[in-house]
Amino acid sequence: MQTANHNSSFQALVQKNRAAGRLAAPVEPEPKDKMQPTGMRLWPAELDEARELAASEERSAASFMRRMYLRGLAAYRADSGQGTPDAETQGSK
């Protein structure tokens, strides 16, 4: 297959176009905060219930569990007098 040759010829073409002023330099992407995967341990019955409830809301199980976590966090903060969560945690209501 000629994939390797095609890729290198494409790179050469890009460099020639940049040198000739026909192609702008690539722009650096803006850094964005990304969600981090976390492990959550649930008993099989708890996970089944979460999946059922998520399906009833037409959500993924992960989305449903995150939503429940955020609700629980807000309740915990309210009970402990820590105030409301910041705007980042409220972004996905």
PyMOL Python script that loads the backbone (N, CA, C, O; Angstrom):
from pymol import cmd

cmd.read_pdbstr("""\
ATOM      1  N   MET A   1       0.844  -1.186   0.000  1.00  0.00           N
ATOM      2  CA  MET A   1       0.000   0.000   0.000  1.00  0.00           C
ATOM      3  C   MET A   1       0.887   1.247   0.000  1.00  0.00           C
ATOM      4  O   MET A   1       1.991   1.215   0.544  1.00  0.00           O
ATOM      5  N   GLN A   2       0.430   2.315  -0.588  1.00  0.00           N
ATOM      6  CA  GLN A   2       1.231   3.511  -0.736  1.00  0.00           C
ATOM      7  C   GLN A   2       0.903   4.588   0.288  1.00  0.00           C
ATOM      8  O   GLN A   2       1.134   5.771   0.038  1.00  0.00           O
ATOM      9  N   THR A   3       0.373   4.195   1.424  1.00  0.00           N
ATOM     10  CA  THR A   3      -0.027   5.165   2.443  1.00  0.00           C
ATOM     11  C   THR A   3       1.157   5.975   2.949  1.00  0.00           C
ATOM     12  O   THR A   3       1.059   7.191   3.111  1.00  0.00           O
ATOM     13  N   ALA A   4       2.282   5.299   3.201  1.00  0.00           N
ATOM     14  CA  ALA A   4       3.449   5.999   3.733  1.00  0.00           C
ATOM     15  C   ALA A   4       3.955   7.040   2.734  1.00  0.00           C
ATOM     16  O   ALA A   4       4.270   8.166   3.120  1.00  0.00           O
ATOM     17  N   ASN A   5       4.034   6.671   1.451  1.00  0.00           N
ATOM     18  CA  ASN A   5       4.492   7.621   0.427  1.00  0.00           C
ATOM     19  C   ASN A   5       3.493   8.761   0.256  1.00  0.00           C
ATOM     20  O   ASN A   5       3.879   9.919   0.097  1.00  0.00           O
ATOM     21  N   HIS A   6       2.212   8.423   0.290  1.00  0.00           N
ATOM     22  CA  HIS A   6       1.181   9.448   0.138  1.00  0.00           C
ATOM     23  C   HIS A   6       1.256  10.451   1.284  1.00  0.00           C
ATOM     24  O   HIS A   6       1.145  11.657   1.066  1.00  0.00           O
ATOM     25  N   ASN A   7       1.445   9.954   2.501  1.00  0.00           N
ATOM     26  CA  ASN A   7       1.512  10.825   3.672  1.00  0.00           C
ATOM     27  C   ASN A   7       2.714  11.758   3.571  1.00  0.00           C
ATOM     28  O   ASN A   7       2.597  12.953   3.846  1.00  0.00           O
ATOM     29  N   SER A   8       3.873  11.217   3.178  1.00  0.00           N
ATOM     30  CA  SER A   8       5.066  12.070   3.095  1.00  0.00           C
ATOM     31  C   SER A   8       4.936  13.063   1.942  1.00  0.00           C
ATOM     32  O   SER A   8       5.405  14.196   2.057  1.00  0.00           O
ATOM     33  N   SER A   9       4.308  12.663   0.828  1.00  0.00           N
ATOM     34  CA  SER A   9       4.136  13.613  -0.265  1.00  0.00           C
ATOM     35  C   SER A   9       3.147  14.703   0.122  1.00  0.00           C
ATOM     36  O   SER A   9       3.286  15.847  -0.311  1.00  0.00           O
ATOM     37  N   PHE A  10       2.151  14.362   0.931  1.00  0.00           N
ATOM     38  CA  PHE A  10       1.206  15.373   1.421  1.00  0.00           C
ATOM     39  C   PHE A  10       1.937  16.372   2.314  1.00  0.00           C
ATOM     40  O   PHE A  10       1.734  17.580   2.195  1.00  0.00           O
ATOM     41  N   GLN A  11       2.779  15.870   3.200  1.00  0.00           N
ATOM     42  CA  GLN A  11       3.536  16.765   4.074  1.00  0.00           C
ATOM     43  C   GLN A  11       4.448  17.677   3.264  1.00  0.00           C
ATOM     44  O   GLN A  11       4.604  18.854   3.587  1.00  0.00           O
ATOM     45  N   ALA A  12       5.050  17.128   2.212  1.00  0.00           N
ATOM     46  CA  ALA A  12       5.906  17.951   1.340  1.00  0.00           C
ATOM     47  C   ALA A  12       5.079  19.029   0.643  1.00  0.00           C
ATOM     48  O   ALA A  12       5.519  20.172   0.513  1.00  0.00           O
ATOM     49  N   LEU A  13       3.890  18.663   0.201  1.00  0.00           N
ATOM     50  CA  LEU A  13       3.007  19.629  -0.451  1.00  0.00           C
ATOM     51  C   LEU A  13       2.613  20.755   0.513  1.00  0.00           C
ATOM     52  O   LEU A  13       2.597  21.925   0.131  1.00  0.00           O
ATOM     53  N   VAL A  14       2.301  20.402   1.744  1.00  0.00           N
ATOM     54  CA  VAL A  14       1.951  21.401   2.758  1.00  0.00           C
ATOM     55  C   VAL A  14       3.125  22.337   2.988  1.00  0.00           C
ATOM     56  O   VAL A  14       2.945  23.554   3.046  1.00  0.00           O
ATOM     57  N   GLN A  15       4.324  21.785   3.119  1.00  0.00           N
ATOM     58  CA  GLN A  15       5.497  22.637   3.353  1.00  0.00           C
ATOM     59  C   GLN A  15       5.762  23.577   2.168  1.00  0.00           C
ATOM     60  O   GLN A  15       6.110  24.742   2.363  1.00  0.00           O
ATOM     61  N   LYS A  16       5.596  23.068   0.947  1.00  0.00           N
ATOM     62  CA  LYS A  16       5.791  23.920  -0.230  1.00  0.00           C
ATOM     63  C   LYS A  16       4.772  25.059  -0.256  1.00  0.00           C
ATOM     64  O   LYS A  16       5.114  26.198  -0.572  1.00  0.00           O
ATOM     65  N   ASN A  17       3.521  24.745   0.077  1.00  0.00           N
ATOM     66  CA  ASN A  17       2.485  25.776   0.092  1.00  0.00           C
ATOM     67  C   ASN A  17       2.736  26.804   1.190  1.00  0.00           C
ATOM     68  O   ASN A  17       2.489  27.993   0.989  1.00  0.00           O
ATOM     69  N   ARG A  18       3.224  26.362   2.344  1.00  0.00           N
ATOM     70  CA  ARG A  18       3.560  27.313   3.416  1.00  0.00           C
ATOM     71  C   ARG A  18       4.704  28.210   2.985  1.00  0.00           C
ATOM     72  O   ARG A  18       4.668  29.422   3.198  1.00  0.00           O
ATOM     73  N   ALA A  19       5.727  27.609   2.376  1.00  0.00           N
ATOM     74  CA  ALA A  19       6.892  28.381   1.930  1.00  0.00           C
ATOM     75  C   ALA A  19       6.491  29.410   0.875  1.00  0.00           C
ATOM     76  O   ALA A  19       7.067  30.496   0.814  1.00  0.00           O
ATOM     77  N   ALA A  20       5.514  29.073   0.053  1.00  0.00           N
ATOM     78  CA  ALA A  20       5.064  29.992  -0.992  1.00  0.00           C
ATOM     79  C   ALA A  20       4.060  31.013  -0.474  1.00  0.00           C
ATOM     80  O   ALA A  20       3.630  31.890  -1.222  1.00  0.00           O
ATOM     81  N   GLY A  21       3.683  30.911   0.789  1.00  0.00           N
ATOM     82  CA  GLY A  21       2.752  31.871   1.371  1.00  0.00           C
ATOM     83  C   GLY A  21       1.298  31.588   1.057  1.00  0.00           C
ATOM     84  O   GLY A  21       0.441  32.447   1.266  1.00  0.00           O
ATOM     85  N   ARG A  22       1.007  30.401   0.559  1.00  0.00           N
ATOM     86  CA  ARG A  22      -0.378  30.053   0.227  1.00  0.00           C
ATOM     87  C   ARG A  22      -1.107  29.347   1.360  1.00  0.00           C
ATOM     88  O   ARG A  22      -2.300  29.063   1.254  1.00  0.00           O
ATOM     89  N   LEU A  23      -0.404  29.067   2.428  1.00  0.00           N
ATOM     90  CA  LEU A  23      -1.016  28.329   3.531  1.00  0.00           C
ATOM     91  C   LEU A  23      -0.535  28.927   4.847  1.00  0.00           C
ATOM     92  O   LEU A  23       0.668  29.029   5.085  1.00  0.00           O
ATOM     93  N   ALA A  24      -1.457  29.315   5.684  1.00  0.00           N
ATOM     94  CA  ALA A  24      -1.105  29.917   6.971  1.00  0.00           C
ATOM     95  C   ALA A  24      -0.564  28.844   7.915  1.00  0.00           C
ATOM     96  O   ALA A  24      -0.862  27.658   7.771  1.00  0.00           O
ATOM     97  N   ALA A  25       0.227  29.285   8.868  1.00  0.00           N
ATOM     98  CA  ALA A  25       0.748  28.370   9.887  1.00  0.00           C
ATOM     99  C   ALA A  25      -0.404  27.854  10.737  1.00  0.00           C
ATOM    100  O   ALA A  25      -1.395  28.559  10.928  1.00  0.00           O
ATOM    101  N   PRO A  26      -0.288  26.639  11.246  1.00  0.00           N
ATOM    102  CA  PRO A  26      -1.373  26.103  12.071  1.00  0.00           C
ATOM    103  C   PRO A  26      -1.551  26.916  13.347  1.00  0.00           C
ATOM    104  O   PRO A  26      -0.588  27.427  13.918  1.00  0.00           O
ATOM    105  N   VAL A  27      -2.776  27.021  13.771  1.00  0.00           N
ATOM    106  CA  VAL A  27      -3.109  27.766  14.983  1.00  0.00           C
ATOM    107  C   VAL A  27      -3.148  26.789  16.149  1.00  0.00           C
ATOM    108  O   VAL A  27      -3.731  25.710  16.047  1.00  0.00           O
ATOM    109  N   GLU A  28      -2.532  27.169  17.240  1.00  0.00           N
ATOM    110  CA  GLU A  28      -2.555  26.328  18.437  1.00  0.00           C
ATOM    111  C   GLU A  28      -3.973  26.278  18.998  1.00  0.00           C
ATOM    112  O   GLU A  28      -4.616  27.320  19.125  1.00  0.00           O
ATOM    113  N   PRO A  29      -4.468  25.104  19.330  1.00  0.00           N
ATOM    114  CA  PRO A  29      -5.805  25.028  19.922  1.00  0.00           C
ATOM    115  C   PRO A  29      -5.818  25.649  21.318  1.00  0.00           C
ATOM    116  O   PRO A  29      -4.827  25.603  22.048  1.00  0.00           O
ATOM    117  N   GLU A  30      -6.955  26.223  21.665  1.00  0.00           N
ATOM    118  CA  GLU A  30      -7.087  26.800  22.997  1.00  0.00           C
ATOM    119  C   GLU A  30      -7.179  25.684  24.023  1.00  0.00           C
ATOM    120  O   GLU A  30      -7.891  24.703  23.807  1.00  0.00           O
ATOM    121  N   PRO A  31      -6.471  25.820  25.133  1.00  0.00           N
ATOM    122  CA  PRO A  31      -6.581  24.764  26.153  1.00  0.00           C
ATOM    123  C   PRO A  31      -7.980  24.782  26.773  1.00  0.00           C
ATOM    124  O   PRO A  31      -8.519  25.841  27.095  1.00  0.00           O
ATOM    125  N   LYS A  32      -8.543  23.610  26.928  1.00  0.00           N
ATOM    126  CA  LYS A  32      -9.878  23.488  27.506  1.00  0.00           C
ATOM    127  C   LYS A  32      -9.831  22.513  28.667  1.00  0.00           C
ATOM    128  O   LYS A  32      -9.083  21.535  28.649  1.00  0.00           O
ATOM    129  N   ASP A  33     -10.642  22.795  29.676  1.00  0.00           N
ATOM    130  CA  ASP A  33     -10.778  21.844  30.767  1.00  0.00           C
ATOM    131  C   ASP A  33     -11.505  20.618  30.248  1.00  0.00           C
ATOM    132  O   ASP A  33     -12.486  20.725  29.512  1.00  0.00           O
ATOM    133  N   LYS A  34     -11.018  19.461  30.637  1.00  0.00           N
ATOM    134  CA  LYS A  34     -11.649  18.221  30.215  1.00  0.00           C
ATOM    135  C   LYS A  34     -12.119  17.460  31.437  1.00  0.00           C
ATOM    136  O   LYS A  34     -11.486  17.493  32.492  1.00  0.00           O
ATOM    137  N   MET A  35     -13.238  16.776  31.279  1.00  0.00           N
ATOM    138  CA  MET A  35     -13.708  15.923  32.360  1.00  0.00           C
ATOM    139  C   MET A  35     -12.737  14.765  32.525  1.00  0.00           C
ATOM    140  O   MET A  35     -12.170  14.274  31.549  1.00  0.00           O
ATOM    141  N   GLN A  36     -12.554  14.341  33.740  1.00  0.00           N
ATOM    142  CA  GLN A  36     -11.667  13.229  34.039  1.00  0.00           C
ATOM    143  C   GLN A  36     -12.493  11.993  34.367  1.00  0.00           C
ATOM    144  O   GLN A  36     -13.457  12.077  35.129  1.00  0.00           O
ATOM    145  N   PRO A  37     -12.128  10.854  33.804  1.00  0.00           N
ATOM    146  CA  PRO A  37     -12.854   9.638  34.152  1.00  0.00           C
ATOM    147  C   PRO A  37     -12.560   9.244  35.600  1.00  0.00           C
ATOM    148  O   PRO A  37     -11.424   9.344  36.064  1.00  0.00           O
ATOM    149  N   THR A  38     -13.572   8.809  36.288  1.00  0.00           N
ATOM    150  CA  THR A  38     -13.404   8.367  37.666  1.00  0.00           C
ATOM    151  C   THR A  38     -14.102   7.035  37.836  1.00  0.00           C
ATOM    152  O   THR A  38     -15.050   6.723  37.115  1.00  0.00           O
ATOM    153  N   GLY A  39     -13.643   6.270  38.768  1.00  0.00           N
ATOM    154  CA  GLY A  39     -14.289   5.000  39.057  1.00  0.00           C
ATOM    155  C   GLY A  39     -15.350   5.194  40.121  1.00  0.00           C
ATOM    156  O   GLY A  39     -15.154   5.943  41.077  1.00  0.00           O
ATOM    157  N   MET A  40     -16.450   4.531  39.954  1.00  0.00           N
ATOM    158  CA  MET A  40     -17.514   4.595  40.949  1.00  0.00           C
ATOM    159  C   MET A  40     -17.931   3.159  41.234  1.00  0.00           C
ATOM    160  O   MET A  40     -18.316   2.430  40.319  1.00  0.00           O
ATOM    161  N   ARG A  41     -17.857   2.755  42.470  1.00  0.00           N
ATOM    162  CA  ARG A  41     -18.199   1.384  42.816  1.00  0.00           C
ATOM    163  C   ARG A  41     -19.656   1.316  43.279  1.00  0.00           C
ATOM    164  O   ARG A  41     -20.064   1.993  44.222  1.00  0.00           O
ATOM    165  N   LEU A  42     -20.415   0.482  42.588  1.00  0.00           N
ATOM    166  CA  LEU A  42     -21.812   0.255  42.933  1.00  0.00           C
ATOM    167  C   LEU A  42     -22.063  -1.248  42.971  1.00  0.00           C
ATOM    168  O   LEU A  42     -21.434  -2.015  42.242  1.00  0.00           O
ATOM    169  N   TRP A  43     -22.976  -1.646  43.817  1.00  0.00           N
ATOM    170  CA  TRP A  43     -23.417  -3.032  43.802  1.00  0.00           C
ATOM    171  C   TRP A  43     -24.191  -3.272  42.514  1.00  0.00           C
ATOM    172  O   TRP A  43     -24.756  -2.333  41.953  1.00  0.00           O
ATOM    173  N   PRO A  44     -24.228  -4.513  42.035  1.00  0.00           N
ATOM    174  CA  PRO A  44     -24.934  -4.789  40.782  1.00  0.00           C
ATOM    175  C   PRO A  44     -26.377  -4.278  40.769  1.00  0.00           C
ATOM    176  O   PRO A  44     -26.829  -3.745  39.756  1.00  0.00           O
ATOM    177  N   ALA A  45     -27.097  -4.432  41.869  1.00  0.00           N
ATOM    178  CA  ALA A  45     -28.482  -3.954  41.917  1.00  0.00           C
ATOM    179  C   ALA A  45     -28.547  -2.433  41.814  1.00  0.00           C
ATOM    180  O   ALA A  45     -29.460  -1.890  41.192  1.00  0.00           O
ATOM    181  N   GLU A  46     -27.576  -1.741  42.425  1.00  0.00           N
ATOM    182  CA  GLU A  46     -27.539  -0.281  42.346  1.00  0.00           C
ATOM    183  C   GLU A  46     -27.244   0.176  40.915  1.00  0.00           C
ATOM    184  O   GLU A  46     -27.842   1.132  40.422  1.00  0.00           O
ATOM    185  N   LEU A  47     -26.316  -0.519  40.259  1.00  0.00           N
ATOM    186  CA  LEU A  47     -25.980  -0.164  38.884  1.00  0.00           C
ATOM    187  C   LEU A  47     -27.158  -0.440  37.959  1.00  0.00           C
ATOM    188  O   LEU A  47     -27.445   0.357  37.066  1.00  0.00           O
ATOM    189  N   ASP A  48     -27.832  -1.549  38.162  1.00  0.00           N
ATOM    190  CA  ASP A  48     -29.021  -1.859  37.356  1.00  0.00           C
ATOM    191  C   ASP A  48     -30.084  -0.772  37.511  1.00  0.00           C
ATOM    192  O   ASP A  48     -30.686  -0.335  36.531  1.00  0.00           O
ATOM    193  N   GLU A  49     -30.305  -0.342  38.758  1.00  0.00           N
ATOM    194  CA  GLU A  49     -31.298   0.703  39.009  1.00  0.00           C
ATOM    195  C   GLU A  49     -30.885   2.017  38.344  1.00  0.00           C
ATOM    196  O   GLU A  49     -31.716   2.707  37.752  1.00  0.00           O
ATOM    197  N   ALA A  50     -29.597   2.360  38.444  1.00  0.00           N
ATOM    198  CA  ALA A  50     -29.116   3.589  37.814  1.00  0.00           C
ATOM    199  C   ALA A  50     -29.300   3.522  36.300  1.00  0.00           C
ATOM    200  O   ALA A  50     -29.704   4.504  35.678  1.00  0.00           O
ATOM    201  N   ARG A  51     -29.006   2.370  35.709  1.00  0.00           N
ATOM    202  CA  ARG A  51     -29.170   2.218  34.261  1.00  0.00           C
ATOM    203  C   ARG A  51     -30.640   2.320  33.851  1.00  0.00           C
ATOM    204  O   ARG A  51     -30.964   2.922  32.828  1.00  0.00           O
ATOM    205  N   GLU A  52     -31.516   1.733  34.647  1.00  0.00           N
ATOM    206  CA  GLU A  52     -32.955   1.801  34.353  1.00  0.00           C
ATOM    207  C   GLU A  52     -33.456   3.241  34.436  1.00  0.00           C
ATOM    208  O   GLU A  52     -34.182   3.709  33.558  1.00  0.00           O
ATOM    209  N   LEU A  53     -33.063   3.935  35.497  1.00  0.00           N
ATOM    210  CA  LEU A  53     -33.484   5.327  35.651  1.00  0.00           C
ATOM    211  C   LEU A  53     -32.902   6.202  34.540  1.00  0.00           C
ATOM    212  O   LEU A  53     -33.580   7.092  34.028  1.00  0.00           O
ATOM    213  N   ALA A  54     -31.663   5.952  34.175  1.00  0.00           N
ATOM    214  CA  ALA A  54     -31.033   6.709  33.090  1.00  0.00           C
ATOM    215  C   ALA A  54     -31.784   6.487  31.788  1.00  0.00           C
ATOM    216  O   ALA A  54     -32.041   7.431  31.041  1.00  0.00           O
ATOM    217  N   ALA A  55     -32.136   5.231  31.519  1.00  0.00           N
ATOM    218  CA  ALA A  55     -32.873   4.923  30.284  1.00  0.00           C
ATOM    219  C   ALA A  55     -34.237   5.600  30.283  1.00  0.00           C
ATOM    220  O   ALA A  55     -34.705   6.058  29.241  1.00  0.00           O
ATOM    221  N   SER A  56     -34.873   5.663  31.443  1.00  0.00           N
ATOM    222  CA  SER A  56     -36.189   6.301  31.507  1.00  0.00           C
ATOM    223  C   SER A  56     -36.104   7.800  31.245  1.00  0.00           C
ATOM    224  O   SER A  56     -37.087   8.415  30.833  1.00  0.00           O
ATOM    225  N   GLU A  57     -34.929   8.392  31.481  1.00  0.00           N
ATOM    226  CA  GLU A  57     -34.702   9.818  31.201  1.00  0.00           C
ATOM    227  C   GLU A  57     -33.977  10.021  29.875  1.00  0.00           C
ATOM    228  O   GLU A  57     -33.610  11.144  29.528  1.00  0.00           O
ATOM    229  N   GLU A  58     -33.772   8.930  29.133  1.00  0.00           N
ATOM    230  CA  GLU A  58     -33.046   8.965  27.864  1.00  0.00           C
ATOM    231  C   GLU A  58     -31.670   9.598  28.026  1.00  0.00           C
ATOM    232  O   GLU A  58     -31.269  10.461  27.245  1.00  0.00           O
ATOM    233  N   ARG A  59     -30.956   9.150  29.059  1.00  0.00           N
ATOM    234  CA  ARG A  59     -29.595   9.596  29.353  1.00  0.00           C
ATOM    235  C   ARG A  59     -28.685   8.379  29.372  1.00  0.00           C
ATOM    236  O   ARG A  59     -29.146   7.245  29.498  1.00  0.00           O
ATOM    237  N   SER A  60     -27.406   8.623  29.248  1.00  0.00           N
ATOM    238  CA  SER A  60     -26.456   7.542  29.468  1.00  0.00           C
ATOM    239  C   SER A  60     -26.356   7.314  30.968  1.00  0.00           C
ATOM    240  O   SER A  60     -26.684   8.193  31.766  1.00  0.00           O
ATOM    241  N   ALA A  61     -25.899   6.126  31.342  1.00  0.00           N
ATOM    242  CA  ALA A  61     -25.728   5.825  32.769  1.00  0.00           C
ATOM    243  C   ALA A  61     -24.714   6.784  33.390  1.00  0.00           C
ATOM    244  O   ALA A  61     -24.897   7.235  34.520  1.00  0.00           O
ATOM    245  N   ALA A  62     -23.642   7.098  32.652  1.00  0.00           N
ATOM    246  CA  ALA A  62     -22.622   8.011  33.170  1.00  0.00           C
ATOM    247  C   ALA A  62     -23.197   9.405  33.413  1.00  0.00           C
ATOM    248  O   ALA A  62     -22.905  10.029  34.433  1.00  0.00           O
ATOM    249  N   SER A  63     -24.008   9.890  32.482  1.00  0.00           N
ATOM    250  CA  SER A  63     -24.627  11.200  32.639  1.00  0.00           C
ATOM    251  C   SER A  63     -25.567  11.210  33.840  1.00  0.00           C
ATOM    252  O   SER A  63     -25.580  12.160  34.622  1.00  0.00           O
ATOM    253  N   PHE A  64     -26.346  10.153  33.976  1.00  0.00           N
ATOM    254  CA  PHE A  64     -27.284  10.062  35.099  1.00  0.00           C
ATOM    255  C   PHE A  64     -26.533  10.042  36.432  1.00  0.00           C
ATOM    256  O   PHE A  64     -26.906  10.746  37.370  1.00  0.00           O
ATOM    257  N   MET A  65     -25.473   9.229  36.510  1.00  0.00           N
ATOM    258  CA  MET A  65     -24.723   9.122  37.771  1.00  0.00           C
ATOM    259  C   MET A  65     -24.022  10.433  38.111  1.00  0.00           C
ATOM    260  O   MET A  65     -23.932  10.797  39.283  1.00  0.00           O
ATOM    261  N   ARG A  66     -23.525  11.145  37.102  1.00  0.00           N
ATOM    262  CA  ARG A  66     -22.898  12.454  37.364  1.00  0.00           C
ATOM    263  C   ARG A  66     -23.932  13.426  37.901  1.00  0.00           C
ATOM    264  O   ARG A  66     -23.663  14.188  38.830  1.00  0.00           O
ATOM    265  N   ARG A  67     -25.114  13.393  37.308  1.00  0.00           N
ATOM    266  CA  ARG A  67     -26.189  14.277  37.763  1.00  0.00           C
ATOM    267  C   ARG A  67     -26.563  13.978  39.223  1.00  0.00           C
ATOM    268  O   ARG A  67     -26.772  14.894  40.017  1.00  0.00           O
ATOM    269  N   MET A  68     -26.644  12.701  39.559  1.00  0.00           N
ATOM    270  CA  MET A  68     -26.964  12.327  40.934  1.00  0.00           C
ATOM    271  C   MET A  68     -25.844  12.750  41.890  1.00  0.00           C
ATOM    272  O   MET A  68     -26.106  13.194  43.008  1.00  0.00           O
ATOM    273  N   TYR A  69     -24.609  12.609  41.440  1.00  0.00           N
ATOM    274  CA  TYR A  69     -23.488  13.056  42.260  1.00  0.00           C
ATOM    275  C   TYR A  69     -23.591  14.555  42.535  1.00  0.00           C
ATOM    276  O   TYR A  69     -23.424  14.993  43.674  1.00  0.00           O
ATOM    277  N   LEU A  70     -23.867  15.345  41.486  1.00  0.00           N
ATOM    278  CA  LEU A  70     -23.962  16.799  41.663  1.00  0.00           C
ATOM    279  C   LEU A  70     -25.111  17.180  42.589  1.00  0.00           C
ATOM    280  O   LEU A  70     -24.980  18.100  43.396  1.00  0.00           O
ATOM    281  N   ARG A  71     -26.235  16.475  42.475  1.00  0.00           N
ATOM    282  CA  ARG A  71     -27.360  16.730  43.394  1.00  0.00           C
ATOM    283  C   ARG A  71     -26.958  16.399  44.832  1.00  0.00           C
ATOM    284  O   ARG A  71     -27.240  17.160  45.757  1.00  0.00           O
ATOM    285  N   GLY A  72     -26.303  15.267  45.002  1.00  0.00           N
ATOM    286  CA  GLY A  72     -25.853  14.874  46.335  1.00  0.00           C
ATOM    287  C   GLY A  72     -24.839  15.841  46.905  1.00  0.00           C
ATOM    288  O   GLY A  72     -24.868  16.146  48.097  1.00  0.00           O
ATOM    289  N   LEU A  73     -23.940  16.328  46.060  1.00  0.00           N
ATOM    290  CA  LEU A  73     -22.937  17.293  46.501  1.00  0.00           C
ATOM    291  C   LEU A  73     -23.596  18.597  46.950  1.00  0.00           C
ATOM    292  O   LEU A  73     -23.212  19.173  47.968  1.00  0.00           O
ATOM    293  N   ALA A  74     -24.596  19.061  46.185  1.00  0.00           N
ATOM    294  CA  ALA A  74     -25.311  20.284  46.566  1.00  0.00           C
ATOM    295  C   ALA A  74     -26.029  20.095  47.907  1.00  0.00           C
ATOM    296  O   ALA A  74     -26.022  20.988  48.754  1.00  0.00           O
ATOM    297  N   ALA A  75     -26.648  18.923  48.088  1.00  0.00           N
ATOM    298  CA  ALA A  75     -27.336  18.651  49.354  1.00  0.00           C
ATOM    299  C   ALA A  75     -26.333  18.575  50.503  1.00  0.00           C
ATOM    300  O   ALA A  75     -26.600  19.082  51.593  1.00  0.00           O
ATOM    301  N   TYR A  76     -25.207  17.959  50.273  1.00  0.00           N
ATOM    302  CA  TYR A  76     -24.169  17.852  51.306  1.00  0.00           C
ATOM    303  C   TYR A  76     -23.670  19.236  51.708  1.00  0.00           C
ATOM    304  O   TYR A  76     -23.527  19.535  52.893  1.00  0.00           O
ATOM    305  N   ARG A  77     -23.410  20.072  50.715  1.00  0.00           N
ATOM    306  CA  ARG A  77     -22.930  21.428  51.021  1.00  0.00           C
ATOM    307  C   ARG A  77     -23.983  22.236  51.758  1.00  0.00           C
ATOM    308  O   ARG A  77     -23.659  22.995  52.672  1.00  0.00           O
ATOM    309  N   ALA A  78     -25.235  22.080  51.369  1.00  0.00           N
ATOM    310  CA  ALA A  78     -26.308  22.800  52.051  1.00  0.00           C
ATOM    311  C   ALA A  78     -26.424  22.330  53.499  1.00  0.00           C
ATOM    312  O   ALA A  78     -26.592  23.149  54.403  1.00  0.00           O
ATOM    313  N   ASP A  79     -26.336  21.027  53.728  1.00  0.00           N
ATOM    314  CA  ASP A  79     -26.445  20.478  55.082  1.00  0.00           C
ATOM    315  C   ASP A  79     -25.268  20.877  55.959  1.00  0.00           C
ATOM    316  O   ASP A  79     -25.425  21.067  57.166  1.00  0.00           O
ATOM    317  N   SER A  80     -24.090  21.005  55.359  1.00  0.00           N
ATOM    318  CA  SER A  80     -22.905  21.319  56.157  1.00  0.00           C
ATOM    319  C   SER A  80     -22.616  22.818  56.212  1.00  0.00           C
ATOM    320  O   SER A  80     -21.628  23.238  56.815  1.00  0.00           O
ATOM    321  N   GLY A  81     -23.482  23.635  55.579  1.00  0.00           N
ATOM    322  CA  GLY A  81     -23.324  25.082  55.632  1.00  0.00           C
ATOM    323  C   GLY A  81     -22.187  25.599  54.777  1.00  0.00           C
ATOM    324  O   GLY A  81     -21.661  26.679  55.046  1.00  0.00           O
ATOM    325  N   GLN A  82     -21.797  24.859  53.757  1.00  0.00           N
ATOM    326  CA  GLN A  82     -20.684  25.283  52.906  1.00  0.00           C
ATOM    327  C   GLN A  82     -21.136  26.133  51.731  1.00  0.00           C
ATOM    328  O   GLN A  82     -20.308  26.508  50.900  1.00  0.00           O
ATOM    329  N   GLY A  83     -22.388  26.441  51.635  1.00  0.00           N
ATOM    330  CA  GLY A  83     -22.861  27.289  50.538  1.00  0.00           C
ATOM    331  C   GLY A  83     -23.149  26.480  49.295  1.00  0.00           C
ATOM    332  O   GLY A  83     -23.230  25.252  49.333  1.00  0.00           O
ATOM    333  N   THR A  84     -23.305  27.198  48.182  1.00  0.00           N
ATOM    334  CA  THR A  84     -23.652  26.555  46.926  1.00  0.00           C
ATOM    335  C   THR A  84     -22.397  26.222  46.139  1.00  0.00           C
ATOM    336  O   THR A  84     -21.358  26.859  46.315  1.00  0.00           O
ATOM    337  N   PRO A  85     -22.491  25.227  45.273  1.00  0.00           N
ATOM    338  CA  PRO A  85     -21.336  24.901  44.437  1.00  0.00           C
ATOM    339  C   PRO A  85     -21.029  26.024  43.454  1.00  0.00           C
ATOM    340  O   PRO A  85     -21.888  26.855  43.160  1.00  0.00           O
ATOM    341  N   ASP A  86     -19.794  26.043  42.947  1.00  0.00           N
ATOM    342  CA  ASP A  86     -19.434  27.093  42.009  1.00  0.00           C
ATOM    343  C   ASP A  86     -20.074  26.866  40.656  1.00  0.00           C
ATOM    344  O   ASP A  86     -20.727  25.844  40.444  1.00  0.00           O
ATOM    345  N   ALA A  87     -19.899  27.790  39.748  1.00  0.00           N
ATOM    346  CA  ALA A  87     -20.587  27.752  38.453  1.00  0.00           C
ATOM    347  C   ALA A  87     -20.166  26.547  37.618  1.00  0.00           C
ATOM    348  O   ALA A  87     -20.956  26.075  36.801  1.00  0.00           O
ATOM    349  N   GLU A  88     -18.952  26.035  37.794  1.00  0.00           N
ATOM    350  CA  GLU A  88     -18.500  24.893  36.997  1.00  0.00           C
ATOM    351  C   GLU A  88     -19.355  23.667  37.248  1.00  0.00           C
ATOM    352  O   GLU A  88     -19.697  22.962  36.299  1.00  0.00           O
ATOM    353  N   THR A  89     -19.712  23.390  38.487  1.00  0.00           N
ATOM    354  CA  THR A  89     -20.482  22.194  38.772  1.00  0.00           C
ATOM    355  C   THR A  89     -21.935  22.354  38.424  1.00  0.00           C
ATOM    356  O   THR A  89     -22.651  21.358  38.324  1.00  0.00           O
ATOM    357  N   GLN A  90     -22.402  23.576  38.234  1.00  0.00           N
ATOM    358  CA  GLN A  90     -23.794  23.802  37.889  1.00  0.00           C
ATOM    359  C   GLN A  90     -24.018  23.814  36.389  1.00  0.00           C
ATOM    360  O   GLN A  90     -25.159  23.927  35.941  1.00  0.00           O
ATOM    361  N   GLY A  91     -22.953  23.701  35.599  1.00  0.00           N
ATOM    362  CA  GLY A  91     -23.046  23.852  34.163  1.00  0.00           C
ATOM    363  C   GLY A  91     -23.858  22.815  33.436  1.00  0.00           C
ATOM    364  O   GLY A  91     -24.250  23.062  32.295  1.00  0.00           O
ATOM    365  N   SER A  92     -24.136  21.667  34.021  1.00  0.00           N
ATOM    366  CA  SER A  92     -24.808  20.608  33.253  1.00  0.00           C
ATOM    367  C   SER A  92     -26.136  20.196  33.846  1.00  0.00           C
ATOM    368  O   SER A  92     -26.455  19.008  33.872  1.00  0.00           O
ATOM    369  N   LYS A  93     -26.904  21.130  34.315  1.00  0.00           N
ATOM    370  CA  LYS A  93     -28.210  20.798  34.875  1.00  0.00           C
ATOM    371  C   LYS A  93     -29.210  20.508  33.813  1.00  0.00           C
ATOM    372  O   LYS A  93     -30.365  20.210  34.118  1.00  0.00           O
TER     373      LYS A  93
END
""", "prot")
cmd.dss("prot")
cmd.show_as("cartoon", "prot")
cmd.util.cbc("prot")
cmd.orient("prot")
